Amino acid sequence: MTKFKICGLTTCQEAEWVSEAQADYAGMVLFFPKSKRNISVTQAEKIIQHCRMR
């Protein structure tokens, strides 16, 4: 079975969309300031907390 990942999440809303799309994995870009999708550890923690609450 093929699995898919949606990467580059920057908001809780995007995390909800990933969940609705039933993606197998989700990813975030950290520690790479050149990327426009780069987020801070604090932002990543907020997204993870939001996902756990759902």
C-alpha distance matrix in Angstrom:
0.0 3.8 6.5 10.0 13.5 16.8 19.7 23.4 24.1 27.9 28.6 27.8 27.4 24.6 22.9 23.3 21.7 18.6 18.5 19.2 16.4 14.0 12.9 11.2 14.0 17.5 20.1 23.8 26.2 29.0 31.8 31.5 34.5 34.1 31.0 31.8 28.8 30.3 31.2 33.3 32.3 34.1 32.1 28.8 30.2 31.1 27.6 26.2 29.0 28.3 24.7 25.8 28.4 26.1
3.8 0.0 3.8 6.7 10.4 13.6 16.4 20.1 21.1 24.9 25.9 25.5 25.0 21.9 20.6 21.3 19.5 16.3 16.8 17.6 14.4 12.6 10.7 9.5 11.8 14.9 17.3 20.9 23.1 26.0 28.8 28.3 31.1 30.6 27.5 28.3 25.4 27.1 28.2 30.5 29.8 31.8 29.6 26.4 28.2 29.0 25.5 24.4 27.4 26.7 23.2 24.8 27.4 25.1
6.5 3.8 0.0 3.8 7.1 10.4 13.2 17.0 17.7 21.5 22.5 22.0 21.8 18.7 17.1 18.1 16.6 13.1 13.7 15.0 12.1 10.0 7.6 5.9 8.0 11.2 13.7 17.4 19.8 22.7 25.7 25.4 28.2 28.0 24.8 25.5 22.4 23.9 24.8 27.0 26.2 28.0 25.9 22.7 24.4 25.3 21.7 20.6 23.7 23.1 19.6 21.2 24.0 21.9
10.0 6.7 3.8 0.0 3.8 6.8 9.8 13.5 14.4 18.2 19.3 19.2 18.9 15.6 14.4 15.8 13.9 10.5 12.0 13.3 10.2 9.1 5.8 5.5 6.5 8.7 11.0 14.5 16.8 20.0 23.1 22.5 25.1 24.8 21.4 21.9 18.9 20.7 21.7 24.1 23.8 25.6 23.1 20.2 22.3 22.9 19.3 18.7 22.0 21.1 18.0 20.2 22.8 20.7
13.5 10.4 7.1 3.8 0.0 3.8 6.2 9.9 10.9 14.7 16.1 16.3 16.4 12.9 11.8 13.8 12.3 8.8 10.9 12.9 10.3 9.6 5.8 5.9 4.4 5.3 7.3 10.7 13.1 16.3 19.5 19.1 21.6 21.5 18.1 18.6 15.4 17.0 17.9 20.4 20.1 21.9 19.5 16.5 18.9 19.6 16.1 15.7 19.2 18.5 15.6 18.0 20.7 19.1
16.8 13.6 10.4 6.8 3.8 0.0 3.8 7.0 7.7 11.5 12.9 13.6 13.3 9.7 9.3 11.6 9.8 6.8 9.9 11.7 9.4 10.0 6.7 8.4 6.5 4.9 6.3 8.9 11.4 14.9 18.2 17.5 19.5 19.4 15.8 15.7 12.5 14.5 15.4 18.3 18.5 20.0 17.2 14.7 17.4 17.7 14.1 14.5 17.9 16.8 14.5 17.5 19.8 18.2
19.7 16.4 13.2 9.8 6.2 3.8 0.0 3.8 5.8 9.3 11.7 13.2 13.6 10.0 9.9 13.0 11.8 9.2 12.4 14.6 12.8 13.4 10.1 11.1 8.2 5.4 4.2 5.7 7.7 11.3 14.5 13.8 15.8 15.8 12.3 12.6 9.2 10.9 12.1 15.0 15.5 17.4 14.7 12.4 15.5 16.2 12.9 13.7 17.3 16.7 14.9 17.8 20.3 19.4
23.4 20.1 17.0 13.5 9.9 7.0 3.8 0.0 3.8 6.3 9.5 11.9 12.5 9.2 9.9 13.3 12.4 10.8 14.1 16.2 15.0 16.0 13.2 14.5 11.4 8.0 5.8 4.6 5.6 9.2 12.4 11.5 12.8 13.0 9.4 9.1 5.6 7.6 8.9 12.2 13.5 15.2 12.3 10.7 14.3 14.6 11.8 13.4 16.8 16.2 15.2 18.4 20.5 20.0
24.1 21.1 17.7 14.4 10.9 7.7 5.8 3.8 0.0 3.8 6.0 8.1 9.0 6.0 6.6 10.1 9.9 8.8 11.7 14.0 13.6 14.7 12.5 14.1 11.2 7.5 6.3 5.0 7.5 10.3 13.9 13.7 14.6 15.5 12.0 10.9 7.2 8.8 8.6 11.5 12.4 13.3 10.0 8.6 11.9 11.5 8.5 10.6 13.7 12.6 12.0 15.3 17.1 16.6
27.9 24.9 21.5 18.2 14.7 11.5 9.3 6.3 3.8 0.0 3.8 7.2 8.5 6.9 8.2 11.3 11.7 11.6 14.2 16.2 16.4 17.8 16.0 17.7 14.8 11.0 9.4 7.0 8.3 10.1 13.4 13.4 13.3 14.7 11.5 9.7 6.5 7.6 6.4 9.4 11.0 11.2 7.6 7.7 11.0 10.0 7.9 10.9 13.4 12.3 12.8 16.1 17.3 17.3
28.6 25.9 22.5 19.3 16.1 12.9 11.7 9.5 6.0 3.8 0.0 3.8 5.3 5.3 6.6 8.9 10.1 10.9 12.8 14.5 15.5 17.0 16.1 18.0 15.6 12.0 11.5 9.8 11.8 13.3 16.6 17.0 16.8 18.3 15.2 13.1 10.2 11.3 9.3 11.4 12.5 11.6 7.9 8.5 10.7 8.5 6.4 10.0 11.6 9.7 10.8 14.2 14.7 14.6
27.8 25.5 22.0 19.2 16.3 13.6 13.2 11.9 8.1 7.2 3.8 0.0 3.8 5.4 5.0 6.4 8.8 9.8 10.6 12.5 14.3 15.4 15.1 17.0 15.0 11.9 12.3 11.5 14.3 15.6 19.1 19.9 20.1 21.8 18.7 16.8 13.6 14.5 12.3 13.7 13.9 12.5 9.2 9.2 10.3 7.6 5.0 8.3 9.2 6.4 7.6 11.1 11.2 10.9
27.4 25.0 21.8 18.9 16.4 13.3 13.6 12.5 9.0 8.5 5.3 3.8 0.0 3.8 5.3 5.1 6.4 8.8 9.9 10.6 12.4 14.4 14.5 17.1 15.8 12.9 13.8 13.4 16.1 18.1 21.6 21.8 21.8 22.9 19.6 17.3 14.4 16.2 14.6 16.6 17.3 16.0 12.5 12.7 14.1 11.4 8.8 11.7 12.6 9.4 9.9 13.6 13.2 12.0
24.6 21.9 18.7 15.6 12.9 9.7 10.0 9.2 6.0 6.9 5.3 5.4 3.8 0.0 3.8 5.3 5.0 6.3 8.7 9.8 10.5 12.5 11.9 14.5 12.9 9.9 10.8 10.7 13.5 16.0 19.6 19.5 19.9 20.6 17.1 15.1 11.9 14.1 13.2 15.8 16.6 16.2 12.6 12.0 14.1 12.3 9.0 11.6 13.6 11.0 10.5 14.3 14.9 13.5
22.9 20.6 17.1 14.4 11.8 9.3 9.9 9.9 6.6 8.2 6.6 5.0 5.3 3.8 0.0 3.8 5.4 5.1 6.3 8.7 9.8 10.7 10.1 12.2 10.6 7.8 9.4 10.0 13.4 15.6 19.4 19.9 20.8 22.0 18.5 17.2 13.6 15.0 13.7 15.6 15.5 15.2 12.1 10.6 12.1 10.7 7.0 8.6 10.7 8.3 7.0 10.8 11.9 10.5
23.3 21.3 18.1 15.8 13.8 11.6 13.0 13.3 10.1 11.3 8.9 6.4 5.1 5.3 3.8 0.0 3.8 5.4 5.0 6.2 8.6 9.8 10.6 13.1 12.6 10.6 12.9 13.8 17.2 19.4 23.1 23.6 24.4 25.4 21.9 20.2 16.9 18.6 17.1 19.0 18.9 18.1 15.0 13.9 14.9 12.8 9.5 10.9 12.1 8.9 7.6 11.1 11.2 8.9
21.7 19.5 16.6 13.9 12.3 9.8 11.8 12.4 9.9 11.7 10.1 8.8 6.4 5.0 5.4 3.8 0.0 3.8 5.3 5.0 6.1 8.6 9.2 12.5 12.3 10.5 12.8 14.1 17.2 20.0 23.7 23.5 24.3 24.8 21.1 19.4 16.2 18.6 17.9 20.4 20.7 20.4 17.0 15.9 17.5 15.7 12.2 13.8 15.5 12.5 11.0 14.5 15.0 12.4
18.6 16.3 13.1 10.5 8.8 6.8 9.2 10.8 8.8 11.6 10.9 9.8 8.8 6.3 5.1 5.4 3.8 0.0 3.8 5.5 5.0 6.3 5.8 8.9 8.5 7.1 9.9 12.0 15.3 18.2 21.9 21.9 23.3 23.8 20.1 19.0 15.6 17.6 17.2 19.6 19.5 19.8 16.7 14.8 16.5 15.5 11.8 12.5 14.9 12.7 10.2 13.6 14.9 12.6
18.5 16.8 13.7 12.0 10.9 9.9 12.4 14.1 11.7 14.2 12.8 10.6 9.9 8.7 6.3 5.0 5.3 3.8 0.0 3.8 5.4 5.0 6.3 8.7 9.2 8.8 12.1 14.4 18.0 20.5 24.3 24.7 26.2 27.0 23.4 22.4 18.8 20.5 19.5 21.5 20.8 20.8 18.0 15.9 16.9 15.8 12.2 12.2 13.9 11.6 8.7 11.5 12.6 9.7
19.2 17.6 15.0 13.3 12.9 11.7 14.6 16.2 14.0 16.2 14.5 12.5 10.6 9.8 8.7 6.2 5.0 5.5 3.8 0.0 3.8 5.3 7.9 11.0 12.2 11.9 15.2 17.3 20.7 23.5 27.2 27.3 28.5 29.1 25.3 23.9 20.6 22.8 22.1 24.3 24.0 23.8 20.7 19.1 20.1 18.6 15.1 15.6 17.0 14.2 11.8 14.5 14.9 11.6
16.4 14.4 12.1 10.2 10.3 9.4 12.8 15.0 13.6 16.4 15.5 14.3 12.4 10.5 9.8 8.6 6.1 5.0 5.4 3.8 0.0 3.8 5.5 9.2 10.7 10.8 14.1 16.6 19.8 22.9 26.5 26.2 27.7 27.8 24.0 22.9 19.7 22.1 22.1 24.6 24.5 24.8 21.7 19.8 21.4 20.3 16.6 17.0 19.1 16.7 14.0 16.8 17.8 14.7
14.0 12.6 10.0 9.1 9.6 10.0 13.4 16.0 14.7 17.8 17.0 15.4 14.4 12.5 10.7 9.8 8.6 6.3 5.0 5.3 3.8 0.0 3.8 6.4 8.8 10.0 13.7 16.7 20.1 23.0 26.7 26.8 28.6 29.0 25.3 24.7 21.2 23.2 22.9 25.0 24.4 24.9 22.2 19.7 20.9 20.3 16.7 16.2 18.3 16.4 13.1 15.3 16.8 13.8
12.9 10.7 7.6 5.8 5.8 6.7 10.1 13.2 12.5 16.0 16.1 15.1 14.5 11.9 10.1 10.6 9.2 5.8 6.3 7.9 5.5 3.8 0.0 3.8 5.5 7.0 10.6 13.9 17.1 20.1 23.6 23.6 25.7 26.0 22.4 22.1 18.7 20.5 20.5 22.8 22.2 23.2 20.6 17.9 19.5 19.4 15.7 15.2 17.9 16.5 13.2 15.6 17.7 15.3
11.2 9.5 5.9 5.5 5.9 8.4 11.1 14.5 14.1 17.7 18.0 17.0 17.1 14.5 12.2 13.1 12.5 8.9 8.7 11.0 9.2 6.4 3.8 0.0 3.8 7.1 10.5 14.1 17.3 19.9 23.3 23.6 26.2 26.6 23.3 23.6 20.0 21.2 21.3 23.2 22.1 23.4 21.3 18.1 19.4 20.0 16.5 15.2 18.0 17.3 13.8 15.4 18.1 16.1
14.0 11.8 8.0 6.5 4.4 6.5 8.2 11.4 11.2 14.8 15.6 15.0 15.8 12.9 10.6 12.6 12.3 8.5 9.2 12.2 10.7 8.8 5.5 3.8 0.0 3.8 6.8 10.5 13.6 16.1 19.5 20.0 22.6 23.2 20.0 20.5 16.9 17.8 17.8 19.6 18.5 20.1 18.1 14.8 16.4 17.3 13.9 12.6 16.0 15.7 12.4 14.3 17.3 16.0
17.5 14.9 11.2 8.7 5.3 4.9 5.4 8.0 7.5 11.0 12.0 11.9 12.9 9.9 7.8 10.6 10.5 7.1 8.8 11.9 10.8 10.0 7.0 7.1 3.8 0.0 3.8 7.1 10.6 13.2 16.8 17.2 19.4 20.3 16.9 17.1 13.4 14.3 14.2 16.2 15.5 17.0 14.7 11.6 13.6 14.4 10.9 10.4 13.9 13.5 10.8 13.3 16.2 15.1
20.1 17.3 13.7 11.0 7.3 6.3 4.2 5.8 6.3 9.4 11.5 12.3 13.8 10.8 9.4 12.9 12.8 9.9 12.1 15.2 14.1 13.7 10.6 10.5 6.8 3.8 0.0 3.8 6.9 9.6 13.1 13.4 15.8 16.8 13.7 14.3 10.7 11.0 11.2 13.3 12.8 14.9 12.7 9.6 12.3 13.6 10.6 10.4 14.2 14.4 12.5 14.9 17.8 17.4
23.8 20.9 17.4 14.5 10.7 8.9 5.7 4.6 5.0 7.0 9.8 11.5 13.4 10.7 10.0 13.8 14.1 12.0 14.4 17.3 16.6 16.7 13.9 14.1 10.5 7.1 3.8 0.0 3.8 6.3 10.0 10.5 12.5 13.9 10.9 11.4 7.8 7.5 7.5 9.7 9.8 12.0 9.8 7.2 10.6 11.9 9.5 10.2 13.8 14.1 13.2 15.8 18.3 18.5
26.2 23.1 19.8 16.8 13.1 11.4 7.7 5.6 7.5 8.3 11.8 14.3 16.1 13.5 13.4 17.2 17.2 15.3 18.0 20.7 19.8 20.1 17.1 17.3 13.6 10.6 6.9 3.8 0.0 3.8 6.9 6.7 8.9 10.3 7.7 9.1 6.2 4.8 6.2 8.7 9.7 12.4 10.7 8.9 12.5 14.1 12.3 13.3 16.7 17.3 16.8 19.2 21.7 22.1
29.0 26.0 22.7 20.0 16.3 14.9 11.3 9.2 10.3 10.1 13.3 15.6 18.1 16.0 15.6 19.4 20.0 18.2 20.5 23.5 22.9 23.0 20.1 19.9 16.1 13.2 9.6 6.3 3.8 0.0 3.8 5.6 7.8 10.3 9.0 10.7 8.5 5.4 5.6 6.3 7.0 10.3 9.7 8.2 11.3 13.5 12.8 13.5 16.5 17.8 17.8 19.6 22.2 23.2
31.8 28.8 25.7 23.1 19.5 18.2 14.5 12.4 13.9 13.4 16.6 19.1 21.6 19.6 19.4 23.1 23.7 21.9 24.3 27.2 26.5 26.7 23.6 23.3 19.5 16.8 13.1 10.0 6.9 3.8 0.0 3.8 6.1 9.1 9.2 11.6 10.6 7.0 7.8 7.6 8.6 12.0 12.2 11.3 14.0 16.4 16.2 16.8 19.6 21.1 21.3 23.0 25.5 26.7
31.5 28.3 25.4 22.5 19.1 17.5 13.8 11.5 13.7 13.4 17.0 19.9 21.8 19.5 19.9 23.6 23.5 21.9 24.7 27.3 26.2 26.8 23.6 23.6 20.0 17.2 13.4 10.5 6.7 5.6 3.8 0.0 3.8 5.6 5.9 9.0 8.8 6.0 8.5 9.8 11.6 14.7 14.1 13.5 16.7 18.6 17.9 18.9 22.0 22.9 23.0 25.1 27.5 28.3
34.5 31.1 28.2 25.1 21.6 19.5 15.8 12.8 14.6 13.3 16.8 20.1 21.8 19.9 20.8 24.4 24.3 23.3 26.2 28.5 27.7 28.6 25.7 26.2 22.6 19.4 15.8 12.5 8.9 7.8 6.1 3.8 0.0 3.8 5.4 7.5 8.6 5.8 8.2 9.5 12.3 14.7 14.0 14.4 17.5 18.9 18.6 20.3 22.9 23.6 24.2 26.5 28.6 29.4
34.1 30.6 28.0 24.8 21.5 19.4 15.8 13.0 15.5 14.7 18.3 21.8 22.9 20.6 22.0 25.4 24.8 23.8 27.0 29.1 27.8 29.0 26.0 26.6 23.2 20.3 16.8 13.9 10.3 10.3 9.1 5.6 3.8 0.0 3.8 6.5 8.7 7.5 10.8 12.8 15.7 18.1 16.9 17.1 20.5 21.7 20.9 22.7 25.6 25.9 26.2 28.8 30.9 31.3
31.0 27.5 24.8 21.4 18.1 15.8 12.3 9.4 12.0 11.5 15.2 18.7 19.6 17.1 18.5 21.9 21.1 20.1 23.4 25.3 24.0 25.3 22.4 23.3 20.0 16.9 13.7 10.9 7.7 9.0 9.2 5.9 5.4 3.8 0.0 3.8 5.2 5.2 9.0 11.9 14.7 16.9 15.0 15.0 18.6 19.5 18.2 20.1 23.2 23.2 23.2 26.0 28.1 28.2
31.8 28.3 25.5 21.9 18.6 15.7 12.6 9.1 10.9 9.7 13.1 16.8 17.3 15.1 17.2 20.2 19.4 19.0 22.4 23.9 22.9 24.7 22.1 23.6 20.5 17.1 14.3 11.4 9.1 10.7 11.6 9.0 7.5 6.5 3.8 0.0 3.8 5.6 8.6 11.9 15.1 16.6 14.1 14.7 18.4 18.5 17.2 19.7 22.4 21.9 22.3 25.4 27.0 27.0
28.8 25.4 22.4 18.9 15.4 12.5 9.2 5.6 7.2 6.5 10.2 13.6 14.4 11.9 13.6 16.9 16.2 15.6 18.8 20.6 19.7 21.2 18.7 20.0 16.9 13.4 10.7 7.8 6.2 8.5 10.6 8.8 8.6 8.7 5.2 3.8 0.0 3.8 6.4 10.1 12.8 14.3 11.6 11.5 15.3 15.5 13.7 16.1 19.0 18.5 18.6 21.7 23.5 23.4
30.3 27.1 23.9 20.7 17.0 14.5 10.9 7.6 8.8 7.6 11.3 14.5 16.2 14.1 15.0 18.6 18.6 17.6 20.5 22.8 22.1 23.2 20.5 21.2 17.8 14.3 11.0 7.5 4.8 5.4 7.0 6.0 5.8 7.5 5.2 5.6 3.8 0.0 3.8 7.0 9.8 11.8 9.9 9.9 13.5 14.4 13.4 15.4 18.2 18.4 18.8 21.5 23.4 23.9
31.2 28.2 24.8 21.7 17.9 15.4 12.1 8.9 8.6 6.4 9.3 12.3 14.6 13.2 13.7 17.1 17.9 17.2 19.5 22.1 22.1 22.9 20.5 21.3 17.8 14.2 11.2 7.5 6.2 5.6 7.8 8.5 8.2 10.8 9.0 8.6 6.4 3.8 0.0 3.8 6.7 8.1 6.1 6.8 10.2 10.9 10.5 12.7 15.1 15.5 16.4 18.8 20.5 21.5
33.3 30.5 27.0 24.1 20.4 18.3 15.0 12.2 11.5 9.4 11.4 13.7 16.6 15.8 15.6 19.0 20.4 19.6 21.5 24.3 24.6 25.0 22.8 23.2 19.6 16.2 13.3 9.7 8.7 6.3 7.6 9.8 9.5 12.8 11.9 11.9 10.1 7.0 3.8 0.0 3.8 5.3 5.2 6.3 8.7 10.0 10.9 12.5 14.3 15.5 16.9 18.6 20.3 21.9
32.3 29.8 26.2 23.8 20.1 18.5 15.5 13.5 12.4 11.0 12.5 13.9 17.3 16.6 15.5 18.9 20.7 19.5 20.8 24.0 24.5 24.4 22.2 22.1 18.5 15.5 12.8 9.8 9.7 7.0 8.6 11.6 12.3 15.7 14.7 15.1 12.8 9.8 6.7 3.8 0.0 3.8 5.5 5.0 6.1 8.7 9.9 10.4 12.2 14.2 15.3 16.4 18.4 20.4
34.1 31.8 28.0 25.6 21.9 20.0 17.4 15.2 13.3 11.2 11.6 12.5 16.0 16.2 15.2 18.1 20.4 19.8 20.8 23.8 24.8 24.9 23.2 23.4 20.1 17.0 14.9 12.0 12.4 10.3 12.0 14.7 14.7 18.1 16.9 16.6 14.3 11.8 8.1 5.3 3.8 0.0 3.8 5.4 5.1 6.4 8.8 9.9 10.5 12.4 14.4 15.4 16.7 19.0
32.1 29.6 25.9 23.1 19.5 17.2 14.7 12.3 10.0 7.6 7.9 9.2 12.5 12.6 12.1 15.0 17.0 16.7 18.0 20.7 21.7 22.2 20.6 21.3 18.1 14.7 12.7 9.8 10.7 9.7 12.2 14.1 14.0 16.9 15.0 14.1 11.6 9.9 6.1 5.2 5.5 3.8 0.0 3.8 5.4 5.1 6.4 8.7 9.9 10.7 12.6 14.4 15.6 17.2
28.8 26.4 22.7 20.2 16.5 14.7 12.4 10.7 8.6 7.7 8.5 9.2 12.7 12.0 10.6 13.9 15.9 14.8 15.9 19.1 19.8 19.7 17.9 18.1 14.8 11.6 9.6 7.2 8.9 8.2 11.3 13.5 14.4 17.1 15.0 14.7 11.5 9.9 6.8 6.3 5.0 5.4 3.8 0.0 3.8 5.4 5.2 6.2 8.6 9.9 10.7 12.4 14.4 15.9
30.2 28.2 24.4 22.3 18.9 17.4 15.5 14.3 11.9 11.0 10.7 10.3 14.1 14.1 12.1 14.9 17.5 16.5 16.9 20.1 21.4 20.9 19.5 19.4 16.4 13.6 12.3 10.6 12.5 11.3 14.0 16.7 17.5 20.5 18.6 18.4 15.3 13.5 10.2 8.7 6.1 5.1 5.4 3.8 0.0 3.8 5.5 5.1 6.0 8.5 9.9 10.5 12.4 14.6
31.1 29.0 25.3 22.9 19.6 17.7 16.2 14.6 11.5 10.0 8.5 7.6 11.4 12.3 10.7 12.8 15.7 15.5 15.8 18.6 20.3 20.3 19.4 20.0 17.3 14.4 13.6 11.9 14.1 13.5 16.4 18.6 18.9 21.7 19.5 18.5 15.5 14.4 10.9 10.0 8.7 6.4 5.1 5.4 3.8 0.0 3.8 5.5 5.1 6.1 8.6 9.9 10.7 12.8
27.6 25.5 21.7 19.3 16.1 14.1 12.9 11.8 8.5 7.9 6.4 5.0 8.8 9.0 7.0 9.5 12.2 11.8 12.2 15.1 16.6 16.7 15.7 16.5 13.9 10.9 10.6 9.5 12.3 12.8 16.2 17.9 18.6 20.9 18.2 17.2 13.7 13.4 10.5 10.9 9.9 8.8 6.4 5.2 5.5 3.8 0.0 3.8 5.5 5.1 6.3 8.8 10.1 11.1
26.2 24.4 20.6 18.7 15.7 14.5 13.7 13.4 10.6 10.9 10.0 8.3 11.7 11.6 8.6 10.9 13.8 12.5 12.2 15.6 17.0 16.2 15.2 15.2 12.6 10.4 10.4 10.2 13.3 13.5 16.8 18.9 20.3 22.7 20.1 19.7 16.1 15.4 12.7 12.5 10.4 9.9 8.7 6.2 5.1 5.5 3.8 0.0 3.8 5.4 5.1 6.3 8.8 10.3
29.0 27.4 23.7 22.0 19.2 17.9 17.3 16.8 13.7 13.4 11.6 9.2 12.6 13.6 10.7 12.1 15.5 14.9 13.9 17.0 19.1 18.3 17.9 18.0 16.0 13.9 14.2 13.8 16.7 16.5 19.6 22.0 22.9 25.6 23.2 22.4 19.0 18.2 15.1 14.3 12.2 10.5 9.9 8.6 6.0 5.1 5.5 3.8 0.0 3.8 5.4 5.1 6.3 9.0
28.3 26.7 23.1 21.1 18.5 16.8 16.7 16.2 12.6 12.3 9.7 6.4 9.4 11.0 8.3 8.9 12.5 12.7 11.6 14.2 16.7 16.4 16.5 17.3 15.7 13.5 14.4 14.1 17.3 17.8 21.1 22.9 23.6 25.9 23.2 21.9 18.5 18.4 15.5 15.5 14.2 12.4 10.7 9.9 8.5 6.1 5.1 5.4 3.8 0.0 3.8 5.5 5.3 6.7
24.7 23.2 19.6 18.0 15.6 14.5 14.9 15.2 12.0 12.8 10.8 7.6 9.9 10.5 7.0 7.6 11.0 10.2 8.7 11.8 14.0 13.1 13.2 13.8 12.4 10.8 12.5 13.2 16.8 17.8 21.3 23.0 24.2 26.2 23.2 22.3 18.6 18.8 16.4 16.9 15.3 14.4 12.6 10.7 9.9 8.6 6.3 5.1 5.4 3.8 0.0 3.8 5.4 5.4
25.8 24.8 21.2 20.2 18.0 17.5 17.8 18.4 15.3 16.1 14.2 11.1 13.6 14.3 10.8 11.1 14.5 13.6 11.5 14.5 16.8 15.3 15.6 15.4 14.3 13.3 14.9 15.8 19.2 19.6 23.0 25.1 26.5 28.8 26.0 25.4 21.7 21.5 18.8 18.6 16.4 15.4 14.4 12.4 10.5 9.9 8.8 6.3 5.1 5.5 3.8 0.0 3.8 5.5
28.4 27.4 24.0 22.8 20.7 19.8 20.3 20.5 17.1 17.3 14.7 11.2 13.2 14.9 11.9 11.2 15.0 14.9 12.6 14.9 17.8 16.8 17.7 18.1 17.3 16.2 17.8 18.3 21.7 22.2 25.5 27.5 28.6 30.9 28.1 27.0 23.5 23.4 20.5 20.3 18.4 16.7 15.6 14.4 12.4 10.7 10.1 8.8 6.3 5.3 5.4 3.8 0.0 3.8
26.1 25.1 21.9 20.7 19.1 18.2 19.4 20.0 16.6 17.3 14.6 10.9 12.0 13.5 10.5 8.9 12.4 12.6 9.7 11.6 14.7 13.8 15.3 16.1 16.0 15.1 17.4 18.5 22.1 23.2 26.7 28.3 29.4 31.3 28.2 27.0 23.4 23.9 21.5 21.9 20.4 19.0 17.2 15.9 14.6 12.8 11.1 10.3 9.0 6.7 5.4 5.5 3.8 0.0
